[in-house]
Amino acid sequence: MHSVVIADTSCFILLTKINEIDLLRRIYSSVYTTPDVASEFRYDLPEWIIIREVKDKNALFTLQAELDPGEASAIALTFELPDAIVVLDDWGARKVAARFNIAFTGTFGIIIKAKQNGIIPLVKPIFDKIKQTNFRISEELVTEILTEANEL
């Protein structure tokens, strides 16, 4: 189990919209992100999120050829924090992470993990809140997630 997480912008956006950003801190011992992600997010992040610059600029430059700066920096930071898992919701970013054998999850995976760890009793109320935002999610995906969470 990973105790360190590196979050990308989409994770912060969605969890903030539904007032559940604290799930990250409750699941992981350390939550990291990069200045690029913090800049993309455009709002102040909680003080418990560690903002760390990527040191390996070559890795960052290589990843930026395929990904946006936030995703590229989040993935590049995993090379410097090898025990971390990175939160990526973008399909292309996930493909790149898989190519480098980097452990990843998505924001929905975080929500499921919160239930598995007993942090939240059910995922359905969280998805009800997501549906009240402008975030697009198909009923098919909600059904799949609720099935995985043993709520269907």
Backbone hydrogen bonds, N-H to C=O, Kabsch-Sander energy under -0.5 kcal/mol:
donor,donor_aa,acceptor,acceptor_aa,energy
4,V,83,D,-0.6
5,V,30,S,-2.3
6,I,85,I,-2.4
7,A,5,V,-0.5
7,A,32,Y,-2.6
8,D,87,V,-0.8
11,C,8,D,-0.6
12,F,8,D,-1.4
13,I,9,T,-2.7
14,L,10,S,-2.5
15,L,11,C,-2.5
16,T,12,F,-2.0
17,K,13,I,-2.3
18,I,14,L,-1.6
19,N,16,T,-1.5
20,E,15,L,-3.6
21,I,15,L,-0.6
23,L,20,E,-2.1
24,L,21,I,-1.4
25,R,21,I,-0.6
26,R,22,D,-2.0
27,I,23,L,-1.6
28,Y,24,L,-2.6
29,S,3,S,-1.7
30,S,3,S,-1.7
31,V,48,W,-0.6
32,Y,5,V,-3.2
32,Y,30,S,-0.5
33,T,50,I,-2.2
38,A,34,T,-2.6
39,S,35,P,-2.5
40,E,36,D,-2.2
41,F,37,V,-2.4
42,R,38,A,-1.3
49,I,46,P,-1.8
50,I,31,V,-3.2
50,I,48,W,-0.5
51,I,49,I,-0.6
52,R,33,T,-2.9
52,R,50,I,-0.7
57,K,55,K,-1.5
60,L,56,D,-2.0
61,F,57,K,-2.8
62,T,58,N,-2.4
63,L,59,A,-2.4
64,Q,60,L,-2.1
65,A,61,F,-0.6
65,A,62,T,-0.9
66,E,63,L,-1.6
67,L,63,L,-2.0
72,A,68,D,-2.8
73,S,69,P,-2.4
74,A,70,G,-2.4
75,I,71,E,-2.4
76,A,72,A,-2.7
77,L,73,S,-2.2
78,T,74,A,-0.8
78,T,75,I,-1.0
79,F,75,I,-0.6
79,F,76,A,-1.1
80,E,76,A,-0.5
80,E,77,L,-1.0
81,L,77,L,-1.2
84,A,81,L,-2.4
85,I,4,V,-2.0
86,V,103,A,-2.2
87,V,6,I,-3.0
88,L,86,V,-0.7
88,L,105,T,-3.1
94,R,90,D,-2.1
95,K,91,W,-2.1
96,V,92,G,-1.9
97,A,93,A,-2.6
98,A,94,R,-2.6
99,R,95,K,-1.9
100,F,96,V,-1.3
101,N,98,A,-1.6
102,I,97,A,-2.8
105,T,86,V,-2.1
110,I,106,G,-1.8
111,I,107,T,-1.7
112,I,108,F,-2.3
113,K,109,G,-2.6
114,A,110,I,-2.1
115,K,111,I,-1.5
116,Q,112,I,-2.6
117,N,113,K,-2.2
118,G,115,K,-1.9
119,I,114,A,-2.6
120,I,114,A,-1.2
126,I,123,V,-0.6
127,F,123,V,-2.1
128,D,124,K,-2.2
129,K,125,P,-1.6
130,I,126,I,-2.0
131,K,127,F,-2.2
132,Q,128,D,-0.7
132,Q,129,K,-0.7
133,T,130,I,-1.9
137,I,135,F,-0.5
142,V,138,S,-2.1
143,T,139,E,-2.7
144,E,140,E,-2.2
145,I,141,L,-2.5
146,L,142,V,-2.9
147,T,143,T,-2.3
148,E,144,E,-2.3
149,A,145,I,-2.1
150,N,147,T,-1.6
151,E,146,L,-3.3
